[in-house]
């Protein structure tokens, strides 16, 4: 991507002084959305429209992300960091566990100990999320014998569901001992046998992808599912184009809006069977909003957290 001198000068004035503490997080939300102007308009990797025509700085506390540019789609309201591969190449292999997910330091035995939930509010939240996700899946029915957890972390979900076949995609090396302890095989999505899975769980994982890889990843997930197999996607509310969301966003590289998430899943050839929010919304309407949700659509009107779409692979002999 090439920026003209004029555009770089305009972008340099965006945002506020880099925030260094959690108390400064609201200030990190004070970004402006400027028209692309002399930059070319990008194709949105979520909805596919050539309408990613506004830019902002990344609303971050961390200086590694604060200087990056986010493109925003005027059609679906989603955002994405372009060309983020180098930015996150080493981050998840090392820094993520040390800086964000410090619970990886616990022993595998500690995760199996009920006292852990009582002693650690953070782990209690993770386990409560898993309980809610499993309850939602049980309501949909079906067999969950062969399961892949995409972005599994230390295996909260696989441990709780306890399917016969446990597969995990997880780049965080600190999670490996925990996955080994529950008998989960760490793999890659392209190594999974086609049409072999009953369920793929992608909980707070897709927002960490390079935007350029999103659609290929979703299509590979469809190919790995059995006919009528389920993909369960949960992502954080990311429609900063309409809302002030005063929680940490880095290291996310995709900011999902409700229609952006739905359209990406549908474009991959999957059929949405459920859509809901696992938690109430914490956002406030943004005074300088550049996108407005459709208030006639309950999924867009609510704009809650734990934004969830459950989709089914249509019946058929082969996945494209």
Number of C-alpha atoms within 10 A of each C-alpha: 7 8 12 9 9 10 14 11 11 10 19 10 10 19 20 15 11 17 18 13 9 13 8 15 20 17 18 26 24 16 19 19 20 17 15 17 10 10 16 13 16 19 15 26 24 29 24 18 14 15 18 27 21 22 23 23 26 28 30 26 23 18 13 13 21 19 17 17 20 22 28 30 30 19 19 27 28 30 31 28 25 18 14 17 15 9 15 20 11 13 16 17 15 14 13 18 19 15 9 12 15 12 16 20 12 13 12 19 10 13 20 14 10 10 10 16 18 11 10 11 11 15 16 15 12 13 17 13 18 19 15 12 19 15 11 15 16 12 8 13 8 13 14 20 14 19 26 33 24 24 19 26 25 27 26 22 22 25 19 13 16 17 19 13 16 21 26 25 18 23 21 21 15 22 20 21 14 22 24 14 14 17 16 26 15 19 15 14 18 12 8 17 11 17 19 16 26 24 26 24 23 21 24 18 19 25 24 18 19 22 23 18 12 20 18 12 16 20 18 18 28 28 24 25 27 23 20 19 26 30 27 22 22 25 24 21 25 29 26 26 28 22 22 22 21 18 15 16 22 19 19 23 26 27 28 26 27 27 21 24 24 22 17 21 26 16 15 20 18 23 18 18 12 13 18 18 19 16 12 12 15 14 19 13 13 16 9 14 16 19 19 17 20 12 11 8 10 12 18 15 13 15 26 21 19 20 26 26 20 23 23 23 24 17 11 9 8 10 19 8
